[in-house]
Amino acid sequence: MGKIKLKNIRVFAYHGCLDEEGKIGSDYRIDLSVKGDLSNSAKTDSLGDTIDYVHLNKIVKEEMSKRSKLLETVAERIINRILEEIIMVQAVKVDVSKINPPIGGNVAMVTVSRSKSR
């Protein structure tokens, strides 16, 4: 088994329960970790034999662009797409963070973590 991590993916999106969040948007940070058997790709040095992190990043960006009220929903969509599209992935963990959330306090970010295995 091996692990591939994408840290601090930055996107601007429109998630949240407040109408204003859907209009003005916010900055988000996504951290992603996937597990899979990377032993063959370590030998072959071939992109076709590994988990392509460009594909992972594309999934994150596409799912973040679809408005949701809850970060839990966005995280679940990201996980499900990864498991559907990338057969080599055996386990996924994603953290979706809203930076400077509008919660009436001095909070740097709110993070929802979700994980799933085959």
Secondary structure per residue as TSV (DSSP state, phi and psi in degrees):
chain	resnum	aa	ss	phi	psi
A	1	M	-	360.0	151.4
A	2	G	E	-141.9	172.6
A	3	K	E	-134.3	138.0
A	4	I	E	-120.6	130.6
A	5	K	E	-121.0	138.0
A	6	L	E	-116.0	116.7
A	7	K	E	-110.9	138.3
A	8	N	E	60.9	46.8
A	9	I	E	-70.3	123.5
A	10	R	E	-105.4	130.1
A	11	V	E	-141.3	157.6
A	12	F	E	-109.1	127.6
A	13	A	E	-147.2	179.7
A	14	Y	-	-124.1	42.5
A	15	H	-	-86.4	151.5
A	16	G	S	141.9	160.5
A	17	C	S	-82.7	-21.8
A	18	L	S	-82.4	140.8
A	19	D	H	-56.9	-37.8
A	20	E	H	-61.1	-35.1
A	21	E	H	-64.9	-32.1
A	22	G	H	-74.3	-18.7
A	23	K	H	-97.1	-44.5
A	24	I	H	-95.4	-24.0
A	25	G	-	73.1	-179.0
A	26	S	E	-159.5	164.0
A	27	D	E	-87.3	142.6
A	28	Y	E	-131.7	153.1
A	29	R	E	-125.6	133.5
A	30	I	E	-124.3	131.2
A	31	D	E	-117.9	131.6
A	32	L	E	-130.4	138.6
A	33	S	E	-136.4	130.4
A	34	V	E	-127.0	148.1
A	35	K	E	-117.2	144.0
A	36	G	E	-171.4	172.9
A	37	D	-	-80.6	108.5
A	38	L	-	-104.1	9.4
A	39	S	H	-66.2	-38.8
A	40	N	H	-67.3	-44.8
A	41	S	H	-65.8	-29.7
A	42	A	H	-64.6	-28.7
A	43	K	H	-86.4	-42.8
A	44	T	H	-84.7	-22.2
A	45	D	-	58.8	35.6
A	46	S	-	-117.6	131.6
A	47	L	G	-60.5	-32.6
A	48	G	G	-66.5	-13.8
A	49	D	G	-104.0	10.8
A	50	T	S	-131.8	-178.1
A	51	I	-	-90.7	115.5
A	52	D	-	-79.0	113.1
A	53	Y	H	-71.7	-17.7
A	54	V	H	-66.7	-40.7
A	55	H	H	-64.6	-43.3
A	56	L	H	-58.7	-47.0
A	57	N	H	-62.3	-38.6
A	58	K	H	-62.9	-43.8
A	59	I	H	-60.8	-46.2
A	60	V	H	-58.0	-50.1
A	61	K	H	-62.9	-41.6
A	62	E	H	-66.1	-43.0
A	63	E	H	-72.1	-32.4
A	64	M	H	-68.6	-23.3
A	65	S	T	-78.6	-10.4
A	66	K	S	-94.3	115.4
A	67	R	-	-60.9	135.9
A	68	S	-	-139.3	155.8
A	69	K	S	-75.5	-38.6
A	70	L	-	-114.6	141.9
A	71	L	H	-66.3	-28.0
A	72	E	H	-58.9	-39.9
A	73	T	H	-66.4	-43.4
A	74	V	H	-62.9	-46.0
A	75	A	H	-60.2	-41.7
A	76	E	H	-64.0	-41.5
A	77	R	H	-61.8	-43.1
A	78	I	H	-60.5	-48.7
A	79	I	H	-60.5	-48.1
A	80	N	H	-62.4	-41.2
A	81	R	H	-65.0	-41.4
A	82	I	H	-61.1	-46.8
A	83	L	H	-66.8	-31.3
A	84	E	H	-74.7	-40.4
A	85	E	H	-93.4	-23.7
A	86	I	-	-121.9	94.7
A	87	I	T	-61.0	-31.3
A	88	M	T	-67.7	-21.0
A	89	V	E	-73.4	124.9
A	90	Q	E	-100.2	-26.5
A	91	A	E	-151.7	146.4
A	92	V	E	-133.6	140.1
A	93	K	E	-132.6	131.7
A	94	V	E	-132.5	138.4
A	95	D	E	-116.2	121.9
A	96	V	E	-111.5	120.3
A	97	S	E	-119.2	132.3
A	98	K	E	-95.6	121.7
A	99	I	E	-85.2	135.2
A	100	N	S	50.8	60.0
A	101	P	-	-67.0	147.9
A	102	P	S	-81.6	72.7
A	103	I	S	-118.0	17.2
A	104	G	S	72.6	33.1
A	105	G	S	-161.9	172.5
A	106	N	-	-89.4	85.6
A	107	V	-	-121.8	123.5
A	108	A	S	-64.8	-44.0
A	109	M	E	-164.6	157.0
A	110	V	E	-116.7	133.0
A	111	T	E	-124.2	136.1
A	112	V	E	-112.6	128.6
A	113	S	E	-112.2	135.2
A	114	R	E	-138.7	150.2
A	115	S	E	-147.4	156.4
A	116	K	E	-157.7	146.8
A	117	S	E	-124.2	159.4
A	118	R	-	-73.9	360.0
